[in-house]
Amino acid sequence: MKPLGYIVHGGDYNPDQWINTPHIWDEDMRLMKEAGINSATVGIFAWSLIEPEEGVYDFSFLDTILDKMNDNGIKAVLATPSGARPPWLSQKYPEVLRVEETGIRNEFGVRHNHCLTSPVYREKVRNINRLLAERYKDHPALQMWHISNEYSGECHCELCQEAFREWLKKEYDNDLEKLNFKWWNGFWSHRVTDWSQISSPKFRGENHVPALKLCWSRFVSDSHISFFENEIAPLRELTPSIPITTNFMGVYNGINYQEMAKKLDLVSYDSYPPFEIEDSLEIGREWTFYYDIYRSMGGGKPFFLMESSPSLVNWRDVNVIPEPGRHAQSSLLAVAHGADSVQYFQWRKSRGGHEKFHGAVIDHIGTNETRVFREVASLGEKLKKLGDITGSECKSQVAVICDWDNSHATEYFHGFNNKRRDYFGECEKWHRQFSIRGISCDVISETDDFTKYALVIAPFMYMIKDGVKDKIKEYVENGGSFVATYLFAVTDTDDMVFYGGLPADELKEVFGIWAEESSGIPEGKEGTAELCGKTYKTEVVLDVIHSRGAEVLGTYTSGFYKGQPAVTRNAYGKGKAYYTAFRNDGDFTDDFCEMLIKDAGITPDTGITASKEVLIRKRGEHIFLFNFSDKIQTAVLDRVYFDIFGEKEVSGEITLPLCGYLVLK
């Protein structure tokens, strides 16, 4: 997608909820312009209004709204309505309703309660999308397609069971014996002799075969992607130049977002950081991880912040209004990490329904006389000054591997420590070490390109997909630095443990170690290890390893394996392979990353100096500084910069107040 030259500022607009008071639509246009809104997402949940009964259509409200938006210089992100269908469709075609794991078919209700496999539902969705494309393909307001809304869930109906079996046939070359071997079905006498004997994993059925669960997860993800491709077919045909996106949700692992992102023209993310609920500095650091995930999914290209709240949300246990200044600070954090938009759920608060107390730009008072509106309008003015940032990228020297498929694999096996896993948390822990040092860090999958990075870190990389062993070997051989942690390269794509010792095959040579045993560590019985004279707890899980040529950097200092390697570094070809054999949730990652950064010759992205409480991010020619801590912070600039919002030159020591931020060029 080509840069627009301005940051998109808008969000979900639901004028269909105000169909009985259309005078509000004109007030919306006036207030949108006052707030600096230049885009609005329309039609997400409008199916029951557009098609009130089968084959009967009324586009009049959408015609009116798009015309009004165009007259007022507001672009439309036009949504397809598949996320919530009208009641008549479920009533007439009950097969479109999902079947739960229990085998019980759902009744009509909520959102995304549809079977992804149903030919009827796919046809109905494709039909309504074609009508939308035919009607609005030449409308001057149309800027982008927003496909459905927050895809999620799964269905266990017979249609899906048959589709799953067909998926397995392709996966295993229509060879049941191959599947039996890969799933190790001789265990517990589970060999299958006919494809019909295989069903989705269920609580009351088969749920202890990790390979089955892994395949089901992949099938569900592929079903979403296939459903998405069905949705966009008429849009690609009729509006080939209009970009297509759909909104992703954090690290939701019901869909392999890294694979689905390949089908999008740009990646979009719904972001709701809980600054007022948890430690704001920790949340600020954590959210840099999510933004870097979504930027990396798009190959480093900008992403869209498709949903956020300018105020509070309504779905947490306790929902707190943000303090003054937090909205702009949070929004600019996304921009700093690659967002070319700031969009909200939603423009105007609903008067009824499940989300009537969810934050919005226009509150129930219906005017601009609120703090939230003033803050949104103020941000709108600031975003206008950042138009030249659109399209610019963040260049990274470091990458953390955080692989959606691996998250499932680490979840499904039984062993070592079944209580504490948190794959995504481990990835975020390593990523933040670079974020807090002002070093841009990509978040990539196992199958992405390693060669453009000086340093690649693979936390808890339990499963190694086909071809990845060779990639790691070549990367290190050619001069890269690769870091692996405990339980590394244990299983293949089908979750089969590699034979011949761990880590798998030639990786033992690359890392210069052999992992003999692994052990869980009960809470309260943590051991110790040392690195460079400092002692750290060994927590959750550890590997007992032997050096096979690797330099021992740190050793265990407790347990019967006391004195054996805990941290190693191996020179291999032109590069280095590091192994840390234990988990530590304290200072170890911080201290170890200092060593890695020095060894790899990595420097911060800017010459600005500040404490780790100040987040510094460079994007293109722009440098962002944020204070998410609960104290006033300072930073020392290395040269004269232009303060974009203050419209003046600045140098020397600068102060960042609470909720403070600065954008320099």
Secondary structure, DSSP 8 states (H G I E B T S, - for coil): ----SS-EEEEB--GGGGTT-THHHHHHHHHHHHTT--EEEE-TT-HHHH-SBTTB---HHHHHHHHHHHHTT-EEEEE--TTS--HHHHHH-GGGB-B-TTS-B--S-SSS-B-SS-HHHHHHHHHHHHHHHHHHTT-TTEEEEE-SSS------SHHHHHHHHHHHHHHTTT-HHHHHHHTTTTGGG---SSGGG-----TTS----HHHHHHHHHHHHHHHHHHHHHHHHHHHHH-TTS-EE-EEETT--SS-HHHHGGG-SS-EEE----TTTS-HHHHHHHHHHHHHHHHHHTTT--EEEEE--SS--SSSSS-----TTHHHHHHHHHHHTTEEEEEES-SB--SSSTTTTS--SB-TT-SS-SHHHHHHHHHHHHHHTTGGGTT-----SEEEE--HHHHHHHHH--SS-SS---HHHHHHHHHHHHHTTT--EEEE-TTS--TT-SEEEETT--B--TTHHHHHHHHHHTT-EEEEESS-S-B-TTS-B-SSSBS-TTHHHHHTEEEEEEEE--TT--EEEEETTEEEEEEEEEEEEEESS-EEEEEE-SSTTTTSEEEEEEEETTEEEEEE-EE-SSSHHHHHHHHHHHHHT---SSS-EE-TTEEEEEETTEEEEEE-SSS-EEEE-SS-EEETTTTEEE-SEEEE-TT-EEEE-
